[in-house]
Amino acid sequence: MTGQAGLPNYLMKTMPPRSQGTDGGLAWPRLIRGTLISRYQRFKADVRLRNGRIVTAHCPNSGSMKTCSEPGSTVYLSRSSNPGRRFPHTWELIQMPSSLVGVNTGIPNRLVAYGVRNGQIQALTGYEKVIREVKCGADSRLDLMLDSPNLGRCFIEVKNCTLVRDRVAYFPDAVTSRGLKHLVELQAQVRLGSRGVIFFLIQRMDADLFRPADHIDPAYGQELRAAVKTGVELLAYDVMIDLERIALNRAIPFEL
């Protein structure tokens, strides 16, 4: 399979508030174009706007953001109207050579939930209820629970994937004890008779294959393989993404 061609650097666009789109995606809010100076302290990024002003934006991504946080890159920010926010701007997108990349880890959960409700994910059709942020076990939460009298329950953990090298998407991009815990919880739900799904949402358009990032976190790769062997299902999807919206695109094959 071939991926989508990279997008050019567009001018700043004015968009409606983020909402469900008529084409099955989520619309971006008004995006502000700038140039990344640096990303630091995990949740901060300094960006030079086109008028020369430098702003500190919230970076909604706790990962290492390998390959998608290079200084000098074109980035796109949204701006909150909440007067109580310390940093009104939020970093949403970065322009990489072969694709725009979504860096906001809050998007995948919403996009997958939207896709389930609208029948866009074939493996997850037929459920009547879609519930977000479900408590499981003593101290764990999973991103989604689907429920139906005929199909029973399906627990889903959604992971944001932005690391792509040579058209292969990898997760995680940093050691993740929390991600490991989610795999253990999914296996527990499978043993109790429910479906368990680990869903990797690749927020870019230049990957043809998904693999666990054993070179970064071998323990996660080992646990992912164990989870699949015990019945946890693995789904990987990429997106169609531009400066207007982001939408689910296609299922991506994986190698374990």
C-alpha positions as CSV (number, residue, x, y, z in Angstrom):
1,M,0.0,0.0,0.0
2,T,1.1,3.5,-0.6
3,G,0.7,6.4,1.8
4,Q,-0.7,9.9,1.0
5,A,1.7,12.5,-0.3
6,G,2.8,15.2,2.0
7,L,1.0,18.5,2.2
8,P,2.5,21.9,1.5
9,N,2.7,24.6,4.0
10,Y,-0.6,26.4,3.9
11,L,-1.4,29.9,5.1
12,M,-3.1,30.4,8.4
13,K,-6.8,29.4,8.2
14,T,-9.8,30.4,10.2
15,M,-11.9,27.4,11.2
16,P,-15.0,26.9,13.4
17,P,-14.6,25.5,16.9
18,R,-13.5,21.8,16.9
19,S,-16.6,19.7,16.2
20,Q,-17.7,16.6,14.4
21,G,-17.4,17.0,10.7
22,T,-19.8,16.1,8.0
23,D,-17.2,13.9,6.3
24,G,-16.7,11.7,9.4
25,G,-13.9,13.7,10.9
26,L,-13.2,16.4,13.5
27,A,-12.8,20.0,12.5
28,W,-9.9,22.0,13.8
29,P,-10.4,25.2,15.6
30,R,-8.9,28.4,14.2
31,L,-5.2,27.5,13.5
32,I,-2.3,29.9,13.9
33,R,0.8,29.3,12.0
34,G,4.3,29.6,13.5
35,T,7.8,28.3,13.6
36,L,8.9,26.0,16.4
37,I,11.8,27.3,18.4
38,S,12.0,24.5,21.0
39,R,9.9,22.0,23.0
40,Y,11.0,21.7,26.6
41,Q,9.8,20.5,30.0
42,R,7.6,18.1,28.2
43,F,4.5,20.3,28.1
44,K,5.9,23.6,26.8
45,A,6.9,24.8,23.4
46,D,8.2,28.2,22.3
47,V,6.8,29.3,18.9
48,R,7.6,32.3,16.8
49,L,4.4,33.6,15.1
50,R,4.4,35.2,11.6
51,N,4.3,38.7,13.1
52,G,7.6,37.9,15.0
53,R,6.0,37.5,18.4
54,I,7.2,34.5,20.5
55,V,4.6,32.6,22.5
56,T,4.8,29.7,24.9
57,A,2.3,27.1,23.9
58,H,1.0,24.1,25.9
59,C,2.3,20.9,24.4
60,P,-0.4,18.2,24.9
61,N,1.9,15.3,24.5
62,S,3.9,13.6,27.2
63,G,6.0,11.4,24.9
64,S,9.4,12.1,23.6
65,M,8.0,13.2,20.2
66,K,10.9,11.8,18.4
67,T,11.1,12.9,14.7
68,C,8.3,15.5,15.2
69,S,9.6,18.2,17.3
70,E,12.5,19.6,15.3
71,P,13.2,23.3,15.8
72,G,12.6,25.4,12.7
73,S,9.5,23.3,11.7
74,T,6.2,24.9,10.8
75,V,3.7,24.3,13.5
76,Y,0.0,25.2,14.0
77,L,-1.5,26.3,17.3
78,S,-5.0,26.8,18.5
79,R,-5.9,29.5,21.1
80,S,-8.2,29.1,24.0
81,S,-10.6,31.8,25.1
82,N,-10.4,30.6,28.7
83,P,-9.0,33.5,30.7
84,G,-7.8,31.2,33.4
85,R,-5.3,29.4,31.2
86,R,-1.6,30.1,31.9
87,F,-0.7,29.3,28.3
88,P,-3.7,30.1,26.0
89,H,-2.1,28.5,22.9
90,T,-2.1,24.8,22.3
91,W,0.2,23.0,19.9
92,E,-1.9,21.0,17.5
93,L,0.1,20.1,14.4
94,I,3.6,20.1,12.9
95,Q,4.5,20.0,9.2
96,M,6.9,17.2,8.5
97,P,8.5,16.5,5.1
98,S,6.1,13.8,4.2
99,S,2.9,14.6,6.2
100,L,1.3,16.9,8.6
101,V,1.4,15.3,12.1
102,G,-1.1,15.7,14.9
103,V,0.7,16.0,18.2
104,N,-2.3,16.5,20.5
105,T,-2.9,13.3,22.4
106,G,-6.5,14.3,23.2
107,I,-7.5,13.9,19.6
108,P,-7.2,10.1,19.2
109,N,-9.8,9.1,21.9
110,R,-12.4,11.5,20.4
111,L,-11.7,10.4,16.8
112,V,-11.9,6.7,17.6
113,A,-15.1,7.2,19.6
114,Y,-16.6,9.2,16.7
115,G,-15.5,6.5,14.3
116,V,-17.2,3.7,16.4
117,R,-20.4,5.7,16.7
118,N,-20.5,6.2,12.9
119,G,-19.6,2.7,11.8
120,Q,-16.2,3.7,10.4
121,I,-14.3,0.9,12.1
122,Q,-15.5,-2.4,10.7
123,A,-14.1,-4.5,13.6
124,L,-16.0,-2.4,16.2
125,T,-19.5,-2.2,14.6
126,G,-22.8,-3.4,16.2
127,Y,-22.4,-1.8,19.6
128,E,-25.2,0.3,21.1
129,K,-23.3,2.2,23.7
130,V,-19.9,4.0,23.6
131,I,-18.7,5.1,27.0
132,R,-15.5,7.1,27.5
133,E,-13.0,6.9,30.4
134,V,-14.2,3.7,32.1
135,K,-12.8,2.6,35.5
136,C,-11.4,-0.9,35.5
137,G,-10.0,-2.8,38.4
138,A,-8.8,-1.0,41.5
139,D,-6.9,1.9,40.0
140,S,-7.0,1.7,36.3
141,R,-9.0,3.4,33.5
142,L,-9.4,2.5,29.9
143,D,-10.4,4.9,27.2
144,L,-13.6,3.4,25.8
145,M,-16.1,0.7,26.7
146,L,-18.6,-0.5,24.0
147,D,-21.6,-2.4,25.2
148,S,-24.5,-4.3,23.5
149,P,-26.9,-7.0,24.7
150,N,-25.9,-9.2,21.8
151,L,-22.2,-8.5,21.7
152,G,-21.4,-7.9,25.3
153,R,-18.7,-5.5,26.4
154,C,-15.6,-4.4,24.5
155,F,-12.8,-2.4,26.3
156,I,-10.6,-0.2,24.2
157,E,-7.3,1.6,25.0
158,V,-6.4,4.2,22.4
159,K,-2.7,5.1,21.9
160,N,-1.4,8.1,20.0
161,C,1.3,7.2,17.5
162,T,3.5,9.9,15.9
163,L,6.8,8.1,15.4
164,V,7.4,7.0,11.8
165,R,10.6,5.9,10.2
166,D,10.9,4.5,6.7
167,R,7.1,4.3,6.5
168,V,6.9,2.1,9.6
169,A,4.9,3.5,12.6
170,Y,6.3,2.7,16.1
171,F,4.8,2.9,19.6
172,P,5.9,4.0,22.1
173,D,8.3,6.8,21.5
174,A,9.4,6.7,25.2
175,V,9.4,4.1,28.0
176,T,5.8,3.8,29.2
177,S,4.9,2.1,32.5
178,R,1.4,3.5,32.2
179,G,1.0,1.9,28.7
180,L,2.2,-1.4,30.1
181,K,-0.4,-1.2,32.8
182,H,-3.1,-0.7,30.2
183,L,-2.1,-3.9,28.4
184,V,-2.3,-5.9,31.7
185,E,-5.8,-4.5,32.3
186,L,-7.0,-5.4,28.8
187,Q,-5.8,-9.0,29.4
188,A,-7.7,-9.1,32.7
189,Q,-10.9,-8.0,30.9
190,V,-10.4,-10.7,28.3
191,R,-10.1,-13.3,31.0
192,L,-13.4,-12.0,32.4
193,G,-15.1,-12.7,29.1
194,S,-15.1,-9.2,27.5
195,R,-13.3,-8.1,24.3
196,G,-10.1,-6.2,24.7
197,V,-8.7,-3.9,22.0
198,I,-5.5,-1.9,21.9
199,F,-6.0,0.7,19.2
200,F,-3.0,2.6,17.7
201,L,-4.1,5.8,16.0
202,I,-1.3,7.0,13.7
203,Q,-1.8,10.8,13.5
204,R,0.0,11.2,10.2
205,M,-0.3,9.9,6.6
206,D,3.1,8.4,5.8
207,A,3.0,4.9,7.4
208,D,2.3,1.6,5.7
209,L,3.0,-0.7,8.7
210,F,2.9,-0.7,12.5
211,R,5.4,-2.3,14.8
212,P,6.1,-2.1,18.6
213,A,9.1,0.1,19.3
214,D,11.3,-2.7,20.8
215,H,14.3,-0.5,20.4
216,I,12.8,2.1,22.7
217,D,10.8,0.0,25.2
218,P,11.4,-3.7,24.9
219,A,9.2,-4.5,27.9
220,Y,6.2,-2.9,26.2
221,G,6.8,-4.9,23.0
222,Q,7.0,-8.1,25.0
223,E,3.8,-7.4,26.9
224,L,2.0,-6.4,23.7
225,R,2.9,-9.7,22.1
226,A,1.7,-11.5,25.2
227,A,-1.6,-9.6,25.2
228,V,-2.3,-10.5,21.6
229,K,-1.6,-14.2,22.3
230,T,-4.1,-14.1,25.2
231,G,-6.8,-12.6,23.0
232,V,-6.4,-8.9,23.1
233,E,-7.0,-7.5,19.6
234,L,-4.7,-5.0,17.9
235,L,-6.0,-2.4,15.6
236,A,-3.9,0.3,13.9
237,Y,-5.4,3.1,11.8
238,D,-3.9,6.1,10.1
239,V,-5.7,9.4,9.3
240,M,-6.5,11.9,6.6
241,I,-5.3,15.2,8.0
242,D,-5.1,18.8,6.6
243,L,-5.6,22.2,8.1
244,E,-9.4,21.9,8.1
245,R,-10.0,18.5,9.8
246,I,-8.7,15.1,10.8
247,A,-10.5,11.9,9.9
248,L,-9.9,8.2,10.2
249,N,-8.5,6.8,7.0
250,R,-7.6,3.1,6.7
251,A,-6.5,0.1,8.8
252,I,-2.7,-0.4,8.8
253,P,-1.2,-3.9,8.9
254,F,1.1,-4.7,11.8
255,E,4.1,-7.0,12.6
256,L,4.8,-8.3,16.1
